[in-house]
Amino acid sequence: MSTDKQKYNVCGVLVNVNTENFQSLLADLIAIEGCDVMDHDHQNKIALVIEDQVDKSAYDIMEEIKNHQHVLAITLINHFFE
């Protein structure tokens, strides 16, 4: 394996939010580069796929989401790296 090959890192996460802040958080998540909203229940759960970016790792993006004022919890569901 070549050491100069770009690593690929992707994470599936589940985010919990208060019902009254749901739409605000959903809009903020959609705006984050490297964060794709896969599904949501329109109440308090949002499923995301987060990928490494050139300037920010998937871990850094998850930390940004975790520290968002409307996030109650973020759970790593799966992690794939190559």
Backbone torsions as a table, in degrees:
resi	resn	phi	psi	omega
1	MET	NA	133.0	178.8
2	SER	-75.0	138.6	179.8
3	THR	-79.9	-13.3	-180.0
4	ASP	-91.2	0.6	178.8
5	LYS	-70.8	134.5	177.3
6	GLN	-65.4	130.1	177.7
7	LYS	-78.8	147.5	179.2
8	TYR	-113.0	126.1	-174.9
9	ASN	-137.1	121.9	179.9
10	VAL	-139.1	141.1	-176.9
11	CYS	-129.8	141.8	171.2
12	GLY	-103.8	127.8	-178.1
13	VAL	-132.5	156.9	175.2
14	LEU	-119.2	128.1	-177.9
15	VAL	-113.5	133.0	175.1
16	ASN	-106.2	141.0	-175.8
17	VAL	-144.5	152.4	172.4
18	ASN	-64.3	144.1	-178.2
19	THR	-56.2	-42.0	-176.4
20	GLU	-70.3	-16.9	179.0
21	ASN	-105.0	6.4	-172.0
22	PHE	-57.8	-54.5	-175.8
23	GLN	-63.7	-37.9	178.9
24	SER	-63.7	-46.9	179.1
25	LEU	-65.5	-42.3	179.7
26	LEU	-57.9	-44.2	178.1
27	ALA	-63.0	-40.7	179.0
28	ASP	-66.0	-40.2	-179.6
29	LEU	-66.1	-40.2	179.4
30	ILE	-61.1	-30.8	-177.6
31	ALA	-80.2	-10.8	-177.4
32	ILE	-83.2	122.8	177.6
33	GLU	-67.5	132.2	-178.9
34	GLY	93.0	-2.1	-179.2
35	CYS	-117.5	118.8	179.1
36	ASP	-116.0	125.7	176.3
37	VAL	-78.8	119.3	-178.3
38	MET	-94.2	-36.9	-176.5
39	ASP	-164.8	158.9	173.6
40	HIS	-157.7	158.2	-176.1
41	ASP	-99.9	8.9	179.0
42	HIS	65.9	13.7	-179.8
43	GLN	-131.3	-65.6	-175.3
44	ASN	-149.9	8.3	179.5
45	LYS	-130.1	137.1	179.2
46	ILE	-133.3	127.4	176.8
47	ALA	-97.1	130.9	-176.7
48	LEU	-127.1	154.2	165.0
49	VAL	-116.9	128.4	-177.6
50	ILE	-121.3	128.8	-179.3
51	GLU	-121.2	149.0	173.5
52	ASP	-55.7	145.1	173.5
53	GLN	-117.5	167.6	-179.3
54	VAL	-57.5	-41.8	-174.8
55	ASP	-103.7	-0.4	-175.9
56	LYS	-152.9	132.9	179.0
57	SER	-79.8	162.4	175.8
58	ALA	-58.6	-38.3	178.2
59	TYR	-60.3	-44.7	179.0
60	ASP	-62.4	-38.9	178.4
61	ILE	-65.8	-41.8	177.5
62	MET	-63.1	-38.8	177.3
63	GLU	-63.5	-41.8	177.1
64	GLU	-59.1	-44.7	179.2
65	ILE	-66.6	-44.5	-179.8
66	LYS	-57.3	-36.1	-177.6
67	ASN	-87.2	0.6	178.1
68	HIS	-64.9	141.2	-175.0
69	GLN	-61.2	-25.2	-177.2
70	HIS	-96.5	-4.4	-178.1
71	VAL	-83.4	125.5	175.0
72	LEU	-86.0	-41.7	-179.2
73	ALA	-158.3	151.2	173.4
74	ILE	-131.8	130.5	-176.1
75	THR	-123.6	126.5	174.7
76	LEU	-75.1	118.9	-178.1
77	ILE	-94.3	-44.0	175.3
78	ASN	-150.2	161.7	-177.4
79	HIS	-145.0	126.2	177.6
80	PHE	-124.6	132.2	174.1
81	PHE	-142.0	152.3	-177.5
82	GLU	-132.2	NA	NA
